[in-house]
Each structure stands twice: as structure tokens, then as C-alpha cells.
Amino acid sequence: MALPVRTNFKHLFRFIHKMNSPKRLLCSEACAGEKEPLGCGRVFSGIQPTGVPHLGNYLGALENWVALQNQYPSVLYSIVDLHSITQPQDPAQLRSNILDMAASLLACGIDPERAVLFQQSQVSEHAELSWILGCLTSMPRLRHLPQWKTKSKLKNEGSVGLFTYPVLQAADILLYKSTHVPVGEDQVQHLELAQDLARIFNNRYGDLFPEPAALLSSTRKVKSLRDPSAKMSKSDPQTMATITITDSPDDIALKLRRAVTDFTSEVSFDPETRPGVSNLVTIHAAMARISEEEAVAQARGLDTGAYKKLVTEAVIQRLTPIREEIERLKSDRAHLEGVLARGTRRARELAAPVLREVRQRVGFC
């Protein structure tokens, strides 16, 4: 669930220490007796339907999502449209974006037979659990989370939905008794809130929710092609800054040809002093599935202009089949709606009994 916020290393180091404690490394009871260390528990993650994913989304999250399908017996991926309306949305565009995101996820390799792929707003238990958890959360606790501090500053104010966004995130995770959540370093504090709320609920009403552990991604970060000091972003006003997974080969070639580098022609990997060139090396290595060292070795004897062509070939080779599959899927709206409907039914089957138990413990029934 990617959030455009900065890393707080103090929280990160504390979080990693906690995740590596013996208590947290134990598998769930359901996995007792498993021979393999992986395959224990349930994974949950979500993505907003805010347009076609870009190269950073693909390498930073979606590739990992695909891999997790083979590593855990229960995996849920949600198109989190409730989260998306914290910013103004055109209803028709939102409906289209939801299906476009479904097509993108399927084309990238999400298999609805191995993962539950569903639309968040169609499982009403998310909203109800969010309200219950919100009643266990203090305003000062939310006020210091990065989502609120970052986005409310940009607008000089923020909606109640934006303020309570992290509580809904926690509800998304806890509703399925998720044990693992793939996150980037900048999302650690939000996952800590989910852990805290699991503890608070359990202490007050009896053990029900596991404390979800982070699956911290080691994926290389993709930077803007026009400003390599910033992350690649769908909201970047510079069209040449971001490669989307549906860009044509000509668009990809143009964007990489205009990518910011420096005045040294030799290719090297030094993110501190040569961020633009290093970003190209990162992209090349990730798309060609090689190390940065191997990418630099392949660039030996090439100036940065020639190297951009090598990077372009690697990106086009990986993205072309994905783009073609997205186009095919988008032409079959009924299929996409059917995939989400089936995923929604499966999600409800998991969510409903958990919320019934929550309601009973709280005293609603």
C-alpha cells in the first residue's frame, strides 16, 4: 500500500528489531509442523486505483506481489477504492480506474486462482471494522503519522477521511487476520499502528488478531527520470519523468533518451554523486534481472547516450507483453468484473466470520 512519505529511520530500526524477536519469528499455529520456513500465515496488501501503475510500482511492489503467491498459502490483494476517495474523484473515472487496475494486476502476473483479488468497497466489513478500531485510536496517535503530516501540509488542511486513513489501513489488514504485510520503509509507522490496534483490541476483548509482521522489500527504488532526487510518481507534472507499464516502445525510448544524467560519459553506479546515471543502472539491472555490477559491466565502453539505448531495450522487452495483455484484458470488461466479483465473494467468506466475532466481543450482539 504505497504511501508517498519519507522514511523515519528511528522507527524503522526499532520496527526491524521487533520483527526479528523470537516471538515474532514464530509461525502461526496453523503452520505448525510445516517443514518450510516460508508458507506460514496470510499476506495482505492493497493498491489504490489511481491510474496505470508506473515502473516504480511494478518493480517496487507488483513483482514482489507475484512472487508472494508462490510463498504463502493465503494471499489477498485489494484494489482499495475506499482509500482513493480521500482525494476528489470523478465517479465515472474511478469506475474505469478500478477495472484498469484489475487488468494491470492480472497482466503483471497476479493469479486469481492463487490470490484473492478484490475490490475493497464491495466488502462492507472493512468500513465497519475501521469504525470500531477508530474508537480505540487517539487523535494524537494519528496526528503524528506521516500520511497526515505530509498530505495535510500540501493542502493546508485535510479531510477526516485522510486523517483516519491509517485506521482503515489497519482494518484492511486485521479483518483477514493477516500475519504478513509487504511494505516499503516509508510505510513502517502505518503498520505499527495496525500492530498497536491488534494489541489494544486483544487486551480489551480477548485474543483475536495476530500482530502483522512486515515483509520489508529490498527492491531497488526507481527515481524520477527528470529529477533523480525524487521517487518516480504518477502525479509528477513532468510527463517525461515517469514510465508507465502501458507506454509504447516509442514513448519509453523518448523518456529514457531525455533522462537526466550528468557531464561524465562513462557509466558507473554511484547514487550519491551520480544519481541520474545510477537510476538508469538501477532500472537496467531490475528489468534485465541482473545486479548493478553486471549492468555496469555491460555498459563498459559505452557513453551514457549509448547506454540509454541498452536500458531502453531491457525495459521494452519486459513491458511489451504486459502492455499487450493489459490491452487485451481491458477489451473484456465482463471478464474483469467477473474476476473481481469472485474475489469479493472469497474475501467476504473470510471477513464475515471475523467481524461477527468482533461484534460479539464488543457487545453489539
N, C-alpha and C positions, 0 to 999 in steps of 0.2 A: 504494500500500500504506500506508494511513493509519496513523500511529502517534501516540498522544496524548502528545507530548513537546514541550518548549519549544525555541524557536529559539536556536541558538548563532550570533550574527551574525559572530563572528570566523571560524568555519568557513565560514559562508555566503559572505562576501566573498571568502575565499581560493578557495572552490569555483567561484564565478562567474568569477573571473579566469582560473582554469584552464580552464573550459569555453569561454571566449572566446578562448583562444590559437589562433593559426593552425593548429597541429597538430590541435586538437580540432574545428575547424570544417570540416575536410575531410570530404567524403562517403566512404562505403565504396567499395572497388574495384568492387563490384557495381553501384554507381550512377554510375560514371564515364561521362561523356557525357550524363547527364541534363540537360535544359535547365532544369528547375525546381529551385530550391534545396531545396524540400521533396521528400519522396518517397524520400529516401535512408535505407537501413538498416531496422532492425527494432525495433518497440516492444514492450515487455513491461510489464505491471503486474498486480497481484493485489489481491483484496479478501477479507477473512475472511467466512465465512458466520455472522455473529453477529446475525441478525435482519434485519428490513426496513431498507433504507437510510433515513436521515433527510434533511431538506432540505439540511443542510450537506454530506453525502456527495454528493448529487445535483449541487449547484452547484459543489462543490469538486473533484470527481473525475469523476463519471459523464458530465456534459455534455462534459467535455474528452475522455473516452474515445471518445465517439460521434464527435466532430469528428476525432480522430486516425485513425479508419477511412478517412477521405477524403484523408488527407495522407501516409500511408505505405503502401507496397505489402505489408508484412508486419506484422501486429499480433496479439499474443497477450494474452488476458485470462484469468487463472486465478482460480478460487474456491479460495483457499489454506486448505484444511481442515487440513493438517498444522500450520500456524501456529496455528490456533484451539485446538488441544488443549494449548497451554501453560497454559491455564486449564481447570479441570474442566468437562467437557461430558457431558450426558446423551446416550447414543448415539442414541436414537430422535429426540430433538430436533435433534441435529446432522444426521442424515439429512434431516429435514424442512427445516432451515435451508439446506442446500445447494441443494435444489430451489427453495426460496423465493427464494434469492439469484439463481439462474439465471433465474427468472421476472422478478425485478426488473430485472436487467440487460437482458434482451430487451425488456421493456416500455419501458425508458428509451431504447432505440434501438440497442443492440448487435446487429449483424447477423452471425449465424454464417456467412454466405457471404463476408463481408469480413474478419472477425476470427476467430481460433481461440479459442473459449470452451470451457474445460475444467476438470476437477476435478483439482487438484494431486496428491492422494494416489494417483490412478489411473495416474500416470506415475512409476514407481519410480525412474527416473533422477534425480529431484530429491533423494531421500534419499541415494543413493549418492554423487552429486557433492558434496553437503553434507558427508559424512564426509571425503572427500578434501580439500576446501577447509578443513575444520576442522583437519586435520593440518598446514595451512600457516598457521594463525592462532594468535597468542599469547593467553593469558588476560588479561594487562594490556590488550591492544588491545580486547578485548570488554568488559572491566570498566568502561571509561570511556564506552561508548556509551549514549545516552540511554534506550533501551528497557530495559536492565538497571537503570540507576540509578533510573529513575522507578518501575517496577513492583515491583522488589525492595524498595524502601523502603516501599511501601504494605503489603507483606505481611511485612516484616521478614526475608524470605528469598525464595528463588526457585528454581524447578526448573532442572535442567541444560538442558532444552528452552528455557526463557526466556532463559537465558544465551547459548545458541548460536543463538537465533532469527535474528540478523543474518547468520550464516553460511548458513543455509538461504535467507534472502532473496537473498544473493549467488548461491547456486547456482541459484535460480529464474531469475535474470537471465542468468547466464553460460551456462547449459545450452543456451539458444537463440541464443547469440552475439548477444544483444540489443545494439543500438547506442544506443538511447534509452529512458529510463525517466521517465514523468511523475511528479513528486514535488512535495510541498509543502516549504516552507522547513525544517520541522522534521524532514525525512527526509534531509537532505543528508549527515549523517555516516554514515548507513547505506549510502547509495550510494557514498560514498567508500571504504567497506570493500570493496564489490564491485570498484571500480576497483583498489584495492590488491591484492586477491587475483588479479585478472586479470594484473597486472604480476608478482606473485610467481610464479604458475604459469608464465607465459611465460618469465620469466628462468631458471627452473629446468628446464623441459621443452621449451622452444621455443615460438615464437609460435603461439597458438591462439585466444585470446579477445580480442575488441576491448574497449577500456575504455569502458563505457557512459556516455553523456552524459546530463545531467539535462535534462528538459523542465520547467523551473520554471514552476509555474502562477501566473498573475496573477489568478486568480479571487478575487473578494471573499469574505472569511471571514464565515461566518454564526455569530452568537453565540447563547448560551442566551437564551430568551425571559424567563427568570426571573432570570438573573444575566449581564448583558451583558459582564461582565469575563471570562467563560469561554466556550470554544467549545461549540457545540451538540453534544450527545453522546447516544448510545443508552443509555449507562449512567447517565445523570442520574437520581437518585431522584425528582425532581420531574416528574410526568407532564405538567405544563403547560409544561415548558421546551423540549420538543423536538417538532417536527412531522415525522412520518414520511410517506413518499411514498404510503402507503396510508390515511392519515387521511381520514375522511369530511369533507364540507364543514362540517358542524356542529362537528366536532372542531377543524378548522382555525380556524373563526370564534371558538370559545371560547378557544383557546390564544392567538390574536392579540389578542383583546379583553382578556385578562388579562396581556398582555406588559408588562414593566416599562418605564416611560418616566421622566418627571420632572414637576416642577410648572410647567413652561413650556408653554403650549398651542400655540405656533407650532412648525411643523415646520422643522427645519434639519438639516444634515449636519455634525456636529462630534463625531467618535468619541472625542476626548479628554475633553470636558466634558459631552457628551450621548450616552453610549454606547447607552442603550436606544432612543432615538428614531433614532439613526444606524443601529442594527441593523435597524429597520423600513425605513428608506430603502434600505439595502443589499439587503434581501430584495425589496422592491418593484422596485428597479431591475433586479435579476437576473432576476426572474420575468417582468417586463414587457419585458425586453431593451432597456432604456434606460439612460442614465447617471444617476448620483446627482443631478447638476444638474437633469436633466429630471424626475426623481422629485420633487425638492423643488419645482420649478416647478408640477407637477401638484397639489401639496399646498397651494399658495398659497390662503389664505382658509379653510383647514380647521384645526380644532384637532386634537390628537393622537387624540382619540376618533374623530372622523370619518375621519381619515387611516387608522386601523386598518382601517376598512371597505374603503377603496380597496386597501390591501395584501392584505386577505383575498380580494377579487375576483381579484387578479392571481395569487395562489397557487392558488386553487381552479381557475381557468381552465387553468393549466399542469398541475396534478397530477391532475385528474379523468380525463383519457384514460389516463394512466399507471396510476392505480389500477384502472380498469376493465379494462385489458389484463392487469395482474397477476392479477386475479381470474379472468379467462378462462384464462390460461396455467396457473394453479395447479389448475384443474379437469381438466387434461390431463397427468397425471403422466407417462404414456408418452412424450408429445412432449418434455417437459423432459429425461427420461432419455436419449432419442434424441439430442437436441442435444448433451448433454454427452458421450455415447459417441462421436459423430462427432468432436467437438472433441478428445477424448482420443486417438483414432486419429491425427489430424493432428499433435497435439503429440508423440506418440511417434515419428512419422516424422521429425520434426525433431530430437528429443532423442537417439534411439538412436545415430545415427552420431557425434554429438559425444561421447557417453560412451564409445563404443568407442575413439575416438581418445584420449580421456583415459586410459582403462585401458591402452592400448598404450604411451602415453608414460610413464606411472607405472611400468610394468613388470609389470602384472597378467597380460598376455598377449603 
